C-alpha cells in the first residue's frame, strides 16, 4: 500500500462506487426498506416499553413555549436509567441489522463477476454461524460509537479506524479484531483516499433527505458501495 495521495485512485474508487450503486437500484431500495423498517419498528417498541414516550409527552409543549426549558428536560432525560436502557437496546437493534451490509458486499461482488444476484443474496450476513460474528461485532462497534459520542471528533476517528472491518471479515474470513488491525494499517497508509471517500459517502448517503425525505431510500446504502470500492482498490489492487 502507498503513502502518497493519488487523485486518480480516488476517481477510480468513486467511479466504481457510483457505478455499482446505480446498477443495483432494486437492492439499494430493498436494503433501505429492510433496514429502516426493522430499526423503526423495534426502536418504537423500545421507546414505548421504557416509557420514554410518556416522559417526552409530558414536557413536549415546552418546545414551543420555552425551548431552553425543553432542552433542559431532554438533558435530564438523557441521564435516567430508562434512557440508558433504551440506548443499549438501540445498539442491539443496530447490531441485528448490521449483517444487511454484508449482503450488499456480496451483491456488489457478484455484479462485478458478471453474475445476477437475487434478493436472497442480501441475506448472506444472516446465514450460518457467521451471523453471530457479524452480530457481536455490531454490538461492539455500536458500544464504542456510543462512548465516542461524548466527543464528536472521536466518532469520525472510530468510523475511519473500522472502515474496512466489514469487508475484511466477509471476504477474508478473519475475526473482528484481526480485521480492525488490518483496517487501521490500511487507513494509516491510505488516509487521504479513505478520508475523501468517507466525506463523499457521508454527504451523498444523507443527501436523499433533501429529496422530500424519501430519497434517503436510494442514497443511504451508498456507504456500502464506497466501502466495497475502497476495499477492492486498496486490498485487491495494491496487496
VENSUL-V16479 format. One record per residue. N is the residue number from 1. SS is DSSP state (~ for helix, > for strand, _ for the rest). PHI is phi in radians with two decimals (999 if undefined). OMEGA is omega in whole degrees, -180 to 180 (* if undefined). Layout:
# VENSUL-V16479
N_SS_PHI_OMEGA / N_SS_PHI_OMEGA
This chain:
# VENSUL-V16479
1___999_-175 / 2___-1.68_176 / 3___-1.88_-176 / 4___-1.55_178 / 5___-1.01_-177 / 6___-2.32_-177 / 7_~_-1.10_180 / 8_~_-1.13_178 / 9_~_-1.19_177 / 10_~_-1.08_179 / 11_~_-1.09_179 / 12_~_-1.11_-179 / 13_~_-1.09_-178 / 14_~_-1.17_179 / 15_~_-1.10_179 / 16_~_-1.10_-178 / 17_~_-1.08_-180 / 18_~_-1.15_179 / 19_~_-1.15_179 / 20_~_-1.12_-180 / 21_~_-1.10_-176 / 22_~_-1.24_-178 / 23___-1.61_-179 / 24___-2.30_-173 / 25_~_-1.04_-178 / 26_~_-1.14_178 / 27_~_-1.33_177 / 28_~_-1.07_-179 / 29_~_-1.16_-180 / 30_~_-1.08_179 / 31_~_-1.02_-177 / 32_~_-1.11_180 / 33_~_-1.11_179 / 34_~_-1.06_-175 / 35_~_-1.06_-175 / 36_~_-1.28_179 / 37_~_-1.12_180 / 38_~_-1.12_-178 / 39_~_-1.09_-176 / 40_~_-1.22_-179 / 41_~_-1.13_-178 / 42_~_-1.22_179 / 43_~_-1.16_178 / 44_~_-1.10_177 / 45_~_-1.08_180 / 46_~_-1.13_-180 / 47_~_-1.04_179 / 48_~_-1.36_-177 / 49_~_-1.04_-178 / 50___-1.55_175 / 51___1.29_-180 / 52_~_-1.16_-179 / 53_~_-1.05_-179 / 54_~_-1.15_-180 / 55_~_-1.14_180 / 56_~_-1.18_180 / 57_~_-1.04_-177 / 58_~_-1.12_-178 / 59_~_-2.01_180 / 60___-0.99_179 / 61___-1.03_-180 / 62_~_-1.19_-179 / 63_~_-1.03_-180 / 64_~_-1.57_-174 / 65_~_-1.46_-177 / 66___-2.63_-177 / 67_~_-0.98_180 / 68_~_-1.12_178 / 69_~_-1.15_178 / 70_~_-1.07_180 / 71_~_-1.14_178 / 72_~_-1.11_178 / 73_~_-1.13_177 / 74_~_-1.09_179 / 75_~_-1.12_177 / 76_~_-1.13_180 / 77_~_-1.11_-175 / 78_~_-1.14_-179 / 79___-1.87_178 / 80___-1.48_178 / 81_~_-1.04_-179 / 82_~_-1.08_-180 / 83_~_-1.20_178 / 84_~_-1.07_178 / 85_~_-1.10_178 / 86_~_-1.08_179 / 87_~_-1.10_179 / 88_~_-1.05_179 / 89_~_-1.17_178 / 90_~_-1.07_177 / 91_~_-1.05_179 / 92_~_-1.14_180 / 93_~_-1.12_179 / 94_~_-1.14_176 / 95_~_-1.16_180 / 96_~_-1.17_-180 / 97_~_-1.57_-178 / 98_~_-0.97_-180 / 99_~_-1.03_176 / 100_~_-1.05_178 / 101_~_-1.10_179 / 102_~_-1.07_179 / 103_~_-1.06_179 / 104_~_-1.16_177 / 105_~_-1.10_178 / 106_~_-1.12_179 / 107_~_-1.05_-180 / 108_~_-1.10_-179 / 109_~_-1.10_179 / 110_~_-1.14_178 / 111_~_-1.05_-179 / 112_~_-1.19_178 / 113___-1.58_178 / 114___1.40_179 / 115___-1.62_180 / 116___-1.89_-180 / 117___-1.22_175 / 118___-1.99_-179 / 119_~_-1.07_179 / 120_~_-1.15_179 / 121_~_-1.21_177 / 122_~_-1.18_-178 / 123_~_-1.71_-178 / 124_~_-0.99_-178 / 125_~_-1.28_-179 / 126_~_-1.80_-174 / 127___-1.60_175 / 128___1.21_-178 / 129___-1.24_179 / 130_~_-1.05_179 / 131_~_-0.96_-177 / 132_~_-1.16_176 / 133_~_-1.14_-180 / 134_~_-1.25_-179 / 135_~_-1.14_-179 / 136_~_-1.17_176 / 137_~_-1.15_178 / 138_~_-1.04_177 / 139_~_-1.14_180 / 140_~_-1.04_-179 / 141_~_-1.06_-178 / 142_~_-1.14_179 / 143_~_-1.12_179 / 144_~_-1.15_179 / 145_~_-1.05_180 / 146_~_-1.12_178 / 147_~_-1.14_-180 / 148_~_-1.21_-176 / 149___-1.15_177 / 150___-1.22_179 / 151___-2.48_-169 / 152_~_-0.81_-179 / 153_~_-1.01_179 / 154_~_-1.16_178 / 155_~_-1.08_180 / 156_~_-1.14_179 / 157_~_-1.05_-179 / 158_~_-1.14_178 / 159_~_-1.08_-180 / 160_~_-1.17_-178 / 161_~_-1.06_-176 / 162___-1.78_-173 / 163___-0.94_-174 / 164___-1.78_-174 / 165_~_-1.05_-177 / 166_~_-1.05_180 / 167_~_-1.15_178 / 168_~_-1.13_179 / 169_~_-1.12_-176 / 170_~_-1.36_-173 / 171_~_-1.47_-179 / 172_~_-1.95_175 / 173___1.01_175 / 174___-1.76_-179 / 175___-1.39_-172 / 176_~_-1.13_-178 / 177_~_-1.24_174 / 178_~_-1.11_-180 / 179_~_-1.16_178 / 180_~_-1.10_178 / 181_~_-1.07_180 / 182_~_-1.17_179 / 183_~_-1.11_-180 / 184_~_-1.09_178 / 185_~_-1.08_-180 / 186_~_-1.14_179 / 187_~_-1.13_180 / 188_~_-1.05_-176 / 189_~_-1.51_-175 / 190___-2.37_-172 / 191_~_-1.01_-175 / 192_~_-1.05_-178 / 193_~_-1.06_-175 / 194_~_-1.21_179 / 195_~_-1.10_179 / 196_~_-1.07_-179 / 197_~_-1.15_178 / 198_~_-1.14_179 / 199_~_-1.09_178 / 200_~_-1.07_-179 / 201_~_-1.08_180 / 202_~_-1.07_-177 / 203_~_-1.12_-176 / 204_~_-1.31_-177 / 205_~_-1.05_-178 / 206___-1.74_180 / 207_~_-1.17_-179 / 208_~_-1.08_178 / 209_~_-1.05_-179 / 210_~_-1.25_180 / 211___-1.63_178 / 212___1.02_178 / 213___1.46_-176 / 214___-1.23_179 / 215___-1.08_180 / 216_~_-1.09_179 / 217_~_-1.10_179 / 218_~_-1.55_-171 / 219_~_-1.56_-174 / 220___-0.98_-178 / 221___-1.25_-179 / 222_~_-1.01_176 / 223_~_-0.86_-176 / 224_~_-1.15_179 / 225_~_-1.14_178 / 226_~_-1.14_-179 / 227_~_-1.08_180 / 228_~_-1.09_-179 / 229_~_-1.12_176 / 230_~_-1.10_180 / 231_~_-1.05_180 / 232_~_-1.09_-177 / 233_~_-1.23_-173 / 234_~_-1.50_-175 / 235_~_-1.57_-179 / 236_~_-1.54_-176 / 237_~_-1.42_-171 / 238___-1.52_-176 / 239___-1.66_*
